[in-house]
Amino acid sequence: MAIAEARRRAAQGEPAIVTVGDVTKVAFQQYGDFFVEHEEAAAALRQRFEAADCRVDCMTDAFN
């Protein structure tokens, strides 16, 4: 969901920027009082980033 939101926010021709913070924010918004550890969110984002071939049109801090 965070990747999809970042793609919607991106200007045409610009890469989508999705951060680990975006993942934790989406988790909180979707599941209420739900806390996700930074490393867990980063790992989930890395997994989805690679599975969805996001390197083509996205940037992330999940690999830092």
Secondary structure as GFF3:
##gff-version 3
##sequence-region A 1 64
A	DSSP	alpha_helix	2	9	.	.	.	ID=ss1
A	DSSP	beta_strand	16	18	.	.	.	ID=ss2
A	DSSP	alpha_helix	20	31	.	.	.	ID=ss3
A	DSSP	alpha_helix	38	51	.	.	.	ID=ss4
A	DSSP	three_ten_helix	54	56	.	.	.	ID=ss5
A	DSSP	beta_strand	58	60	.	.	.	ID=ss6
###
